[in-house]
Amino acid sequence: MADQLLKILLVDDSKIMRRIISSFLMNMGYEYVLEASSVRSALKVLEKEAVDLILCDYSMPGASGLELLKGVRADSAGSKVKFVMITAEAQLGQIIEAYRKGVHLYITKPFTQRYFEYVINKAVRG
């Protein structure tokens, strides 16, 4: 399967960040990008759609990105989903906790398109 055919779920409570990240993904050739503004709405999307990659904010109202990760990993099919945390949370303890819970990669905001592309390519390839 070509990388650009991957199904990506983008979860961020900020509409502006979703727009920026979606634009970056489109520039990279990814066309199948689903969006959710909360963990709750992301879980509803995941009930209907299997995805290959989740890009998720750490801190959101109601539930954190780590809670979404826990929900994804609880499903056997979710164990293979790549999970990239994209957040302004840059404290070492939070980063370590995210990796221990199964995050593949961690991007701190703000970031450039070039760095974003590097991280996404790394996540997709392994």
KOLKE-565246 format. One record per residue (C-alpha): x, y, z. Coordinates in steps of 0.25 Angstrom, whole numbers, plus 5000, padded with zeros to 4 digits. Each point is the difference from the previous one (the first is absolute). Layout:
<<X,Y,Z>>
...
This chain:
<<5000,5000,5000>>
<<5005,5014,4996>>
<<5003,5009,5012>>
<<4990,5010,4994>>
<<4989,4990,5001>>
<<5001,4999,5016>>
<<4988,5004,5008>>
<<5004,5011,5010>>
<<4992,5005,5011>>
<<5003,5014,5005>>
<<4995,5003,5014>>
<<5002,5014,5006>>
<<4990,5009,5007>>
<<5006,5012,4992>>
<<4993,5002,4987>>
<<5012,5009,4995>>
<<5010,4988,5004>>
<<4992,4990,4992>>
<<4999,5009,4988>>
<<5016,5002,5001>>
<<5003,4986,5001>>
<<4990,4995,4990>>
<<5006,5010,4990>>
<<5014,4994,5003>>
<<4994,4986,4998>>
<<4994,5004,4987>>
<<5013,5006,4995>>
<<5007,4987,5003>>
<<4990,4993,4991>>
<<4991,4994,5011>>
<<4985,5001,4996>>
<<4993,4991,5010>>
<<5000,5009,5013>>
<<4989,4999,5010>>
<<4998,5010,5011>>
<<4995,5001,5014>>
<<5000,5011,5010>>
<<5000,4991,5012>>
<<5003,4986,5006>>
<<4985,4997,5000>>
<<4998,5004,4985>>
<<5013,4993,4997>>
<<4995,4987,5006>>
<<4987,5001,4992>>
<<5008,5001,4987>>
<<5008,4988,5004>>
<<4987,4992,5002>>
<<4997,5002,4985>>
<<5014,5001,4994>>
<<5013,4993,5001>>
<<5012,5009,4999>>
<<5014,4998,4998>>
<<5006,5012,5008>>
<<4994,5009,5011>>
<<5006,5014,5002>>
<<4995,5005,5013>>
<<5001,5012,5009>>
<<5004,4997,5015>>
<<4991,5010,5007>>
<<4986,5001,4996>>
<<4987,5003,5008>>
<<4993,4988,5006>>
<<5011,4990,4997>>
<<5015,5000,4997>>
<<5007,4994,4988>>
<<5005,4989,5009>>
<<4986,4996,5003>>
<<4997,4998,4985>>
<<5013,4992,4999>>
<<4995,4991,5011>>
<<4987,4998,4993>>
<<5007,4997,4987>>
<<5010,4990,5006>>
<<4989,4993,5008>>
<<4995,4995,4986>>
<<5008,4989,4994>>
<<5000,5007,4986>>
<<5004,5013,5007>>
<<5013,4994,5004>>
<<5006,5002,4986>>
<<4995,5014,4998>>
<<5011,5010,5000>>
<<4998,5011,5010>>
<<5007,5014,5000>>
<<4998,5010,5011>>
<<5000,5014,4995>>
<<4999,5010,5011>>
<<5006,5012,5008>>
<<5002,4991,5012>>
<<5015,4999,5000>>
<<5003,4996,5014>>
<<5009,4988,5001>>
<<4991,4992,5009>>
<<4989,5001,4990>>
<<5008,4996,4989>>
<<5005,4988,5007>>
<<4986,4996,5004>>
<<4995,5001,4986>>
<<5011,4991,4995>>
<<4998,4990,5011>>
<<4985,4999,4997>>
<<5003,4997,4985>>
<<5002,5013,4992>>
<<5009,4998,4988>>
<<5005,5015,4999>>
<<4998,5013,5007>>
<<4999,5014,4993>>
<<5000,5012,5008>>
<<4994,5013,4995>>
<<5004,5009,4994>>
<<5006,4992,4988>>
<<5004,5002,4986>>
<<4994,4993,4988>>
<<5013,4994,4997>>
<<5001,4994,5014>>
<<4986,4995,5000>>
<<5003,4993,4987>>
<<5012,4994,5005>>
<<4993,4994,5012>>
<<4988,4995,4992>>
<<5009,4993,4990>>
<<5007,4994,5012>>
<<4987,4995,5006>>
<<4995,4995,4987>>
<<5012,4992,4997>>
<<5003,4994,5013>>
